[in-house]
Amino acid sequence: MSTLPGKDRQGLAVALKYAPGDQAPRVVAKGRGLIAEEIIARARAHGVYVHESPELVTLLSQIDLDERIPPALYVAVAELLAWLYRVERQGSDEAAPPTLSLPP
């Protein structure tokens, strides 16, 4: 199980959960303001990577809790998860996060 929260500069955060075998990641937490700060604080306290992408977070925030991400976001989330896997495997975060392929 892994959780991948993201946030934007206006205090919005969304956390995804994906486990091998799942059909697609699910939105497991989302919120603004203090709730967003708590999502991010808990992620960091547990060593979970926080990615800042206002565009992606805006799209993910429109998904209901415990719902899978839509197919239109598969590529963008897969790009981010693949990059994160490489970073964790190499033990370094020197590589810049990828430019995500977001739907128009």
N, C-alpha and C positions, 0 to 999 in steps of 0.2 A: 504494500500500500504506500502510495506517496501522495503528498498534497503539494500543490503548486499555487500559491496565492499570487495575485498580481494587484497592482494598485495604480491609480492615476494621480495626478498632481492636485486634484480637487477633493481628495479624501474618500475615494471610492475604492473598495477592495473586494476581490472575488477569489475564493479558494477552490481549486479543483482537486479531485481525488481520482487516481487511476491505478488500477492493479492489473498485472498481466492476466489476460483472459477476459477482461472487461470489454464490452463492445465499444465503449467510448468513455472518456473522462466525464465525471459528474460534477456539478456545482454543489459544493458541500457547505459553503458559507459565503455570505456577501453582505455588505453594508457600507454605510457612509459615516463620516465623522468618527466618533468614539468607537463605534463598532468596527469600522475599518482599521483603526489603530490597534484594537485588540486582536483582530485577525492577524495582522502583520506581526504584532509583538509575540503572539503565541507561535506563529510559524518560525520566527527567528529564534525563539527560546528552544525550539525543538530541532534547530539546524536545517530548517526548510528554506530553500532558495526563494527570494521574493523578486519578481521581475516587474519593472515599471513599463507599462505599455498602455497609455491612455486609450488608444483605439481598441485594443483587444479587451481591456477591462470594461469599456462601455458596451461592447457587444456581448460579453459574458454576463454582465449585470442584468441583461434582459431575459436571461434563462431562469426559470423557477428553480428553487432549491431541490436537490436530489434528482434533477433532470439531467440527462446526458447532453453534452454539447451537440449542436446541430452539425450535419455533414459539411456545411459551408465553412466551419471553423476547424475541421480536422487537420488540414495542412498546416495552418498557423500554429496550432497547439502541438502537433507532431514535430514541427521544426524546433520549437522551444524545448520540448521534452528530450529530443535527440541531442540538442546542444548541452542541456543539463546533464544528461547521462555521460557525455564525453568529458565534461568538466569534472564530474564526480569521479569518474574512472581514472582520470589523469591527476587528480588531487590538486588542481590549480584552476583559478578562475581568471587567468590572464586573457583568455580569448574573449573578445567582445561578444555580447549576445547577438543572435542572428537578427537580420531584418526579416520580420514576419510577413508571410504572404496572406494578407487579410482580404476578405471579400470586398467588392466595391460597395 
